[in-house]
C-alpha cells in the first residue's frame, strides 16, 4: 500500500477529515487529497507532522500493512540480485530507475560517438 493510502486508512480509523490533516500540514485540502490518492508525493516534513499527530513513527505509517522490509544493501549485491530487487519495486519506482538508466546510457553513447568522431578529425 502507498504512503497516501496508509495515511488515509489511519485518518479514517481515527475519525478525522482530510481538512483537519491538511490544516495540520499547512496544505490546501485539494492538494492533500492528491496525496491520499497517490497523485502527489508528501514531503518528509509533512509526513513527520502527521506521524507525530497520529502518535506514530514515520516507519509505522510507511509500513502500516505490517510488511516491514529487511534492510537491503545494494553495494554487496550482484547485478542479477540488483535486478531482482528492482523487480520488487512498484511500477512507478521501476519506471524511474529505467528512465535514469536510459539517460546514463544515452549520455555514454553520445560521449563515445563524440569522442570517436572528434578524434577522427
The 8 nearest C-alpha neighbors of each residue, nearest first, counted from 0:
[[1, 4, 5, 2, 64, 63, 3, 62],
 [2, 0, 4, 3, 5, 37, 61, 35],
 [1, 3, 5, 61, 4, 6, 0, 60],
 [4, 2, 35, 6, 34, 5, 1, 37],
 [5, 3, 7, 1, 35, 6, 2, 8],
 [4, 6, 2, 8, 3, 7, 63, 1],
 [5, 7, 3, 9, 4, 8, 10, 2],
 [6, 8, 4, 10, 5, 9, 35, 11],
 [9, 7, 5, 11, 6, 10, 12, 4],
 [8, 10, 12, 6, 11, 7, 13, 5],
 [11, 9, 7, 13, 15, 12, 8, 6],
 [10, 12, 14, 8, 13, 9, 15, 7],
 [13, 11, 9, 10, 14, 8, 15, 7],
 [12, 14, 10, 11, 15, 9, 53, 8],
 [15, 13, 11, 12, 10, 16, 9, 8],
 [16, 14, 10, 13, 11, 19, 17, 20],
 [17, 15, 18, 19, 20, 14, 10, 11],
 [16, 18, 20, 19, 21, 28, 15, 32],
 [17, 19, 21, 16, 28, 20, 22, 27],
 [20, 18, 16, 22, 17, 21, 23, 15],
 [19, 21, 23, 17, 22, 18, 24, 16],
 [22, 20, 18, 26, 28, 23, 24, 19],
 [23, 21, 25, 19, 20, 24, 26, 18],
 [22, 24, 20, 21, 25, 19, 48, 49],
 [23, 25, 21, 22, 45, 26, 20, 48],
 [26, 24, 22, 23, 21, 27, 20, 45],
 [25, 27, 21, 24, 22, 28, 31, 30],
 [26, 28, 30, 29, 21, 31, 25, 22],
 [27, 29, 31, 21, 18, 30, 32, 26],
 [28, 30, 32, 31, 27, 33, 26, 21],
 [31, 29, 33, 32, 27, 28, 26, 34],
 [30, 32, 28, 34, 33, 29, 21, 27],
 [33, 31, 29, 35, 30, 34, 28, 36],
 [32, 34, 38, 36, 30, 39, 31, 35],
 [35, 33, 39, 31, 37, 3, 32, 36],
 [34, 36, 3, 32, 4, 33, 37, 7],
 [35, 37, 33, 34, 38, 32, 3, 4],
 [38, 36, 34, 39, 35, 3, 33, 40],
 [39, 37, 33, 36, 34, 40, 35, 32],
 [38, 40, 34, 33, 37, 41, 30, 36],
 [41, 39, 34, 42, 37, 38, 3, 33],
 [40, 42, 34, 46, 45, 43, 39, 3],
 [43, 41, 45, 44, 46, 40, 47, 39],
 [42, 44, 46, 45, 47, 41, 48, 57],
 [43, 45, 47, 42, 46, 48, 41, 24],
 [46, 44, 48, 42, 47, 24, 43, 49],
 [47, 45, 43, 49, 48, 44, 50, 42],
 [46, 48, 50, 44, 45, 49, 43, 57],
 [49, 47, 45, 51, 46, 50, 52, 44],
 [48, 50, 52, 46, 47, 51, 53, 45],
 [49, 51, 55, 47, 53, 56, 52, 48],
 [52, 50, 54, 48, 53, 49, 55, 47],
 [51, 53, 49, 50, 54, 48, 55, 23],
 [52, 54, 50, 55, 51, 49, 9, 10],
 [55, 53, 51, 52, 50, 56, 49, 48],
 [56, 54, 50, 53, 51, 59, 57, 60],
 [55, 57, 59, 58, 50, 60, 51, 54],
 [56, 58, 60, 59, 50, 61, 47, 55],
 [59, 57, 61, 56, 60, 62, 63, 55],
 [58, 60, 56, 62, 63, 57, 61, 55],
 [61, 59, 63, 57, 58, 62, 5, 56],
 [60, 62, 58, 2, 59, 63, 57, 5],
 [63, 61, 59, 60, 64, 65, 67, 66],
 [62, 64, 60, 65, 59, 61, 5, 66],
 [63, 65, 62, 66, 0, 5, 67, 61],
 [66, 64, 63, 62, 67, 59, 68, 61],
 [65, 67, 64, 62, 68, 63, 69, 61],
 [66, 68, 62, 65, 69, 64, 58, 63],
 [69, 67, 66, 70, 71, 62, 65, 58],
 [70, 68, 71, 67, 66, 72, 62, 84],
 [69, 71, 68, 72, 67, 73, 84, 66],
 [72, 70, 69, 73, 68, 76, 84, 74],
 [71, 73, 74, 75, 70, 76, 69, 81],
 [72, 74, 76, 75, 71, 81, 77, 80],
 [75, 73, 76, 72, 77, 81, 71, 78],
 [76, 74, 73, 72, 77, 71, 81, 80],
 [77, 75, 73, 74, 80, 81, 78, 72],
 [76, 78, 80, 79, 81, 75, 74, 73],
 [77, 79, 81, 80, 82, 76, 83, 73],
 [80, 78, 82, 81, 77, 83, 76, 84],
 [81, 79, 83, 77, 82, 78, 76, 84],
 [80, 82, 84, 78, 79, 83, 76, 85],
 [81, 83, 85, 79, 84, 80, 86, 78],
 [84, 82, 80, 86, 81, 85, 79, 87],
 [85, 83, 81, 87, 86, 82, 80, 88],
 [84, 86, 82, 87, 83, 88, 81, 93],
 [85, 87, 83, 84, 88, 82, 93, 89],
 [86, 88, 84, 85, 89, 83, 93, 90],
 [89, 87, 85, 86, 93, 92, 90, 84],
 [88, 90, 92, 91, 93, 87, 86, 94],
 [89, 91, 93, 92, 94, 88, 86, 95],
 [92, 90, 94, 93, 89, 95, 88, 96],
 [91, 93, 95, 89, 94, 90, 88, 96],
 [94, 92, 90, 96, 95, 91, 88, 97],
 [93, 95, 97, 91, 92, 96, 98, 90],
 [94, 96, 92, 98, 93, 97, 99, 91],
 [97, 95, 99, 93, 94, 98, 100, 92],
 [96, 98, 100, 94, 99, 95, 101, 93],
 [99, 97, 101, 95, 96, 100, 94, 102],
 [98, 100, 102, 96, 97, 101, 95, 103],
 [99, 101, 97, 103, 102, 98, 104, 96],
 [102, 100, 98, 104, 99, 103, 105, 97],
 [101, 103, 99, 105, 100, 104, 98, 106],
 [102, 104, 106, 100, 105, 101, 107, 99],
 [105, 103, 107, 101, 106, 102, 100, 108],
 [106, 104, 108, 102, 107, 103, 101, 109],
 [107, 105, 103, 109, 104, 108, 110, 102],
 [106, 108, 110, 104, 109, 105, 111, 103],
 [109, 107, 105, 111, 110, 106, 112, 104],
 [108, 110, 112, 106, 107, 111, 113, 105],
 [109, 111, 107, 113, 108, 112, 114, 106],
 [112, 110, 108, 114, 113, 109, 107, 115],
 [113, 111, 109, 115, 110, 114, 108, 116],
 [112, 114, 110, 116, 111, 115, 117, 109],
 [115, 113, 111, 117, 112, 116, 118, 110],
 [114, 116, 112, 118, 113, 117, 111, 119],
 [115, 117, 119, 113, 118, 114, 112, 120],
 [118, 116, 114, 119, 120, 115, 113, 112],
 [117, 119, 115, 116, 120, 114, 113, 112],
 [118, 120, 116, 117, 115, 114, 113, 112],
 [119, 117, 118, 116, 115, 114, 113, 112]]
